[in-house]
Amino acid sequence: MDKGERIAKVMARSGLCSRRDAEVWIREGRVKVDGKILESPAFCITPQNRVLVDGKPLPQAENTRVWLYYKPKGLVTTHKDELGRPTIFEALAKDLPRVISVGRLDLNSEGLLLLTNDGELARHLELPSTGWVRRYRVRVHGKVDPHKLQNLEKGLTIEGIRYGSITAVLDRQQGDNAWLSVSLQEGKNRELRRVFEFLGWPVNRLIRTSYGPFQLGTLTPGEVKSVLPKVLKEQLGNYSGKNRSSRH
């Protein structure tokens, strides 16, 4: 007997929202299953169930797609900002389907951001267990001590928050500024800015150059590039081969 899948997971895979958003929408009473308002995101559904979100059926899911996006400075990575700041989703071309970002870059950071129409994939790629390394070019203010950079590989604790291993190499010192090449697997909110500020070298530019196997390459600020299905399958294995067209 088919026990089905958790509804929040199905909603995320449809591209309508992230799994986290789906759980919030369910708690807000915006989701119905077979005519009844759903109360728990743990509820499992099968293709035989009829799901309505805000009175509308779930979108017909398409095959998983991923885009590379050069996020410019000055945009926030959220669908709606409570402070009214411009968002990446407002800046994206209107011919893109509804997409979800894989992780975030803060307002003043720039560089590679992955976008996908599959909320479940976004969640999967953000997990530390996925093991994807994120690489950055970071410019800091101050005279950098290479020995302190080496110590970052051991991790450190700042104001009770534990930050994991960071690999950082001094590329060049230019007067009062220095360029670093930095990589890490698990990035907490504003982690690099907080770590280098703690070391006495405030960040004045931060560019993500890669996320796992995907590279920023020659993308320019604001540019979006679709990842070819063949490349996606090579990098994601069986996940990208899933056809997400089950009906609900």
Beta strands, then each sheet from edge to edge (+ up, - down):
strand 1: 5-6
strand 2: 31-33
strand 3: 36-37
strand 4: 44-45
strand 5: 51-53
strand 6: 56-57
strand 7: 66-71
strand 8: 100-102
strand 9: 110-116
strand 10: 134-141
strand 11: 156-158
strand 12: 161-163
strand 13: 167-174
strand 14: 177-184
strand 15: 203-211
strand 16: 214-215
strand 17: 224-226
sheet 1: 1+ 4-
sheet 2: 3+ 2- 5+ 6-
sheet 3: 8+ 9- 7+ 17-
sheet 4: 8+ 9- 15- 10+ 14- 13+
sheet 5: 8+ 9- 15- 16+
sheet 6: 11+ 12-
end
